[in-house]
């Protein structure tokens, strides 16, 4: 994943490795946060989180530079997040 932030004062590019985002540890953390913050009427089982992470990995392989967020302000500031 690549995060680009460009303003008049700074240009910042962050590259996050895929294993940090799509790995087993991340899926366990995401599942724990989902159980903590989702209402009880909307449960999210651990296998659903694992399937979601697997689909994200597969999507990233099929579409390597897919843009998740692309925002540009009128003053020229840019925020772009790509897979």
N, C-alpha and C positions, 0 to 999 in steps of 0.2 A: 504494500500500500504506500502511496506517495501523497503527502500533504504539502501543498504549495501556498504560501501566504506572501503577498507582495503589497507593500504600502510605500509611501513616499520615503519613510524613514528606514525601512528594513525589507530585505528579501530573505525569506525563510523557507527552506525545503527540508522536510522530514521524510525519511524513508524507513518504514517499519517492515521488518522481515515477516514473511507469511507464517512461519511457525509460531510467532507470537500472537497472531490474530486467529489462526485457524487450527491450532493444536488442541490436544486433549486438555491441557491445563486451562486454556482460555474457555473451552466449552464447559468445563466444570465451574469456572468462575461465573460465566454467563448464566448457567443453570441455577446456581446459588442466588445470584442477584434477581433472577426472574422469580424464583420461589419467594424471595423476601419482599419484593415490591409489587408483584402482580396480585390482584384480588383473589380470594379463595375460590370464587366462582369460575375463574379462568386458569386452571392448573396447566403447567407446562412440564411434562415428564422429561426425565433425563434422556431417554432415547430420541425424543423430538428435538432436543437441543443438539444431540450428536448428528442427527440427520440434517439439521439446518447447517451445521458447520461443514458437513460433507458436501452439501449442495453449493455452499459458498466456494469451497475449494474447486469443485468441478466447474463452476461458472467462471472463476478466475482463470482457469486453464483455457477455457474456450474463448474468453474475451479478456485478454491480458491488460489492456489499457483502457478499460471501461471507466467512464467518468461518473462518479457517484454524486458529487456536488461541484457545481461551477457557478460561482457568484462573483459578479463584478459591480462595484458601486459606481455612482456617477462621478466620484472623485478619483477613480482609477484604481482603487484597492481591489485586489483579486484574492479569492480563496478557492482552491481547486483540490478535490480529493479524488484520486483514481485508485483502481485496484492494481 
